[in-house]
């Protein structure tokens, strides 16, 4: 599975990240390649029908990436871990949306 995110400010992309979830040796692995940083990987430590948790304790921030399937069919993503001696977490509510229709060919 491939993913991409970007942060746009004033119509210009300020940050971006390429992501991939793949299977390695029977486990799911989350790979992240943020703008200006080296790629890093997070191995799955929990996998159920409604949740997957990836973890890399050696990473600066985040150390955990969590995806949860909600009862309404939406997905919640969360990154969490220690940063500057404090435990932090950031939630990302995700929802399905229609793609804009492109020009006719």
HELIX and SHEET records of a PDB file:
SHEET    1   A 8 UNK A   2  UNK A   9  0                                        
SHEET    2   A 8 UNK A  12  UNK A  24 -1                                        
SHEET    3   A 8 UNK A  27  UNK A  34 -1                                        
SHEET    4   A 8 UNK A  40  UNK A  47 -1                                        
SHEET    5   A 8 UNK A  51  UNK A  55 -1                                        
SHEET    6   A 8 UNK A  64  UNK A  69 -1                                        
SHEET    7   A 8 UNK A  75  UNK A  83 -1                                        
SHEET    8   A 8 UNK A  86  UNK A  94 -1                                        
END                                                                             
